[in-house]
């Protein structure tokens, strides 16, 4: 949607707002320079959004400014992503807590997107020398389940027959834990498989 800067006030308004402000003026669907002159407005153009200069900073619109060509464009300013605040229960939520939550969510999102074909995963496991350890962990978990009276376990079925294996499949986490593979090693494994 197009926005315009009102010359007399410096306010930025949408076409809809300007139509409401001018109910007695018949305005065309497509606005030309003549409409801009009649209403005393200038179009506001998008400008490239700069990258933040540091972690946990973001870049947001901060009004409008004229560029080197005299066009009105959106201005940008850098702000902190997180600020300390007090929640509805009176607890102080620190910047550090918010950063930890943000990083945890980012890691979870990354892990949700990690998957590999069974073949590629097995080849990578072999390449890094832990294929036997993972196979042994699957066998151990199957034997433990059988000992506990579970006839069919997901470990051997998934390990043997799954077409795609997802990083966050619960059985993958259990097998990796049984094999002594850390979460970080598992992430690397899936990223490279």
N, C-alpha and C positions, 0 to 999 in steps of 0.2 A: 504494500500500500504506500502511496506517495505521501510525503510530508512536506510542508511548506513553512518558511519563516516569514512571519508577518513583519513587514518593514517598520511599521510604527511602534511596535511593542517589543520586537525581538522574540516573541513567543513562537514555538513550533507547533503547528496544528496539522491534523490530517485533512484530507479532502472532505470527509464526512463532517468534521467539526466546522470547516469553512462553509460548507453548504448550509449548516444550521445557523451559522452567524449571519448568513446572507439569504434569508428565506424569500425575499422579494426579487431576487436576481435569478434569471434563467441561465443556468450554467450547463455547458455541453458536457458530454461524457468524457471526451478527451480534452484536456486543458492545454491551451497554446500560450505563447508569450503574451498575446492580447489579454487573455483571462488573468494571467499573472499581474499585468500592469493595471487592469481594472480593479483587482482586489488588493493591490499593493503587497504582493507576496513574491517570494523567490523559492524555487524548488530546493529541497535539501537532498543532496546526493550522498550515497554511501561512500565511505572511505575505507581503505584497507585497515583491518584490525591488527594492531601491532602485537607481537608476542610479549608475554610478561618477562620482566627482567630477572625474576628469581622464583624459586619454588614457593608455593602457597601464596602467590599473588595472582590476581586476575585483572583483565582489562575490560572496562565498561564505558558505555557512552557517557559523555559529560557535556552535553549541550552541542552547540554548533559553532563553526568558525569558518572564515573564508580561506580558501586555498590560494595558491600562487596565481591561479587563473581568474580569481574573483568569484568562484562558485562557492555556494554555501555547502559545507560538508559536515558530517558528524565528527565531533571531536572525541578523543579517547583519553582516559586517565587510568592509571594503575592503582589498584586498591588491594588491601590485605584480604585474602580469602576468608580468614577467620578472625573473630574478635571475641574476647571474653564476655560472657553474659550470664545472667541469672535466670534459670528456668522457672516454670510455673510453681514448682515445689520449693523454690528458694535455694536450690543448689547452684553453686557457681560452676559453670562449664568453662574450663580453661582452654586456651588456644592449643595447648599440648594435647588435651583430651580430644579436641576436634580434629587435630592433625592425625592422631592415632586412629580415630574412627574412619577418617577419610582414607588413610593408607590401607586399613583393613578391608574397607569396601572395594578399593581399587584392586587389591590382591584377589579378593573373592571374584570380582568381575573377570579378571585375567584368567583365573583358574577355571571359571565356568566356560570360557572359550577354548580351553585346551583339550584337544582330543587327537587321537592317532589311530591309524589302522592297526589291527592286531599284528599284522606282518611287520610294519615299520617299527612298532614298539618293541617287538621281539628282536629285530635286527639291531636296534639301538641298545637294548639291554645286553645283547651279546657283544656289541662293539665296546661297551664300557666295562665288560667283564662281570656283570651281575645277573645274567640270564639264569644261570644255575641256581643262584640264591633265590631269585623270584620263583622259579619252578619248585624249589624245595619248600618255600613259604606256602605256596598254594597246596602242596601235598600235606604239609603239616597242619594247615587250617582244615583241610578236608578230613584228615585223620582225627583231629580233635573233635570236629563236629560229629563224625561217625561214632566216636567214643561216647559222646553225649547223647546219642540216640537219634541224630538227624540223618536220615537216609540219603537225601540229595542236597548237596550244598551248591551255592552259586559260584564258588571259587573255581572249581575245575571246569564247570560249564562255560562261564564267561572267559576264563583263561584259554580254553580250548576252542571255543566256537564264536565268540563275539567278533563281529566284523569291525566295529569301531569301539574304541575304549576311551571313555571320558575321564579326565583327570579327577573329577569330583565324584565318580562312582564310588559308593561306600565300600564295595569289595576291593577296589584298587587301593584305597587308603589302608584298609585292614591288611592286605597282602604286603604293601610297602612297609607298614609298621612291623609286621612279623619278620620281614627281611632286613630290618634295620636301616631302611632308606628314609632319609629325612624329607620333610615337606619341600625344602629348597631343592634337594636332589631330584625329587619327583617332578617339580616344576621344570627344571632344566631338561629332564628326560623327555617330557612331553613337548617342550618347546623345540627340541632338536629331532624328534621322531617324525 
